Amino acid sequence: MLVLAAVYMLAEALGGALTGSLALLADAGHMLSDVAALGLSLFAIRIARRPPTLRRTYGHHRTEILAALANGATLVGLSLYIIFEACRRLGEPPAVNAPWMIGIAAGGLAFNLIGLRLLAPGRANLNVRGAWLHVLTDALGSAQTIVAGALIWAFGWRWADPVASIAIALLVVYSSWALLREAIGVLMEGVPAHLDVVEVRAALAGVPGVIGVHDLHVWTITSGREALSAHLVVEEATERAGTLDQVRETLHARFGIHHVTVQLEADECGAGCTEAGC
C-alpha cells in the first residue's frame, strides 16, 4: 500500500498542476500524508516488536501510539491549510480541466479502495487504524473530487472545486478527532474506552475472601494490551494463592486483561476496611 500510495501521489500532483484543480492537489496532499503515515506506521510496527530492555522494561510498544498521534495531528494540520487555500480561491475560482480532473480522481479512488481492503484486517491496532483513516479520507476525497469535476464539466460551476476541497478537509478533521483523542488517552494512561473501572472494581470485590479494593489502576500499554494493578484487602483466613488465581481468571475472562499486578493485604481492621485502605 505504501508503494501504491507513493505512485499515485505523484500522478495526482502532476494532474492537479496540469488541470489547475485545487481538489486534485488537495487529494495529492492527502496522498503525501498517506505515504508519510504508512511509512511511519510500518516503522513503528518494526520498532514495537523489539524486546524489552533494562531502560525500556515495557518494550517499545508505545511507539505505535506515538505514530498514531503524529498521523492524526498531521491530518488536522494539512486540512486547516487546505481550508485556508480553498477560501482564498472561492472569491475567484480558477479554470479547471474537468475531464482530466475526473479521470485522475477516479484512478485515485480505485487505489484507495484497494488500500482500504489491504489495511482493514489490522484496524484493531490504533497505529494501523491511523494509516487506514488516512486512506479512507482520501477515498472520500477522491469521490468528492469526481463530483466537483462533474459539476464543473456539466454546469461550469468552478466554485465546486474549492467547495469540494473544504468539504474534504472538514471531513478529515472530524474523522481524525477520535484517533487523536484515543492516542492521547493511551499516553495519559487513561482507562481504556471499552472498560468500566466501576465494573472492574465490583468484579474484584466479588472474589471470595476479598473485602476491600484500593489503588486500582487500569491503562493501555498499546492497542490490545491492557494492564491492571490493584491492592486487595483479604480476610486473614483466605488462601492467597487461590485468591490470586481467581482474580486473574476473572480479569481475563470478563475483561480481557492479561497483564495483572495485584498486592494482597491482610484485613487488619475488620469491617472498617474501605477503598482507601485500612
PyMOL commands that set and color helices and strands:
alter all, ss='L'
color gray80, all
select helices_A, chain A and resi 2-19+22-48+62-90+98-122+126-155+160-187+197-205+240-255+270-272
alter helices_A, ss='H'
color red, helices_A
select strands_A, chain A and resi 210-222+225-234+259-266
alter strands_A, ss='S'
color yellow, strands_A
deselect
rebuild
show_as cartoon
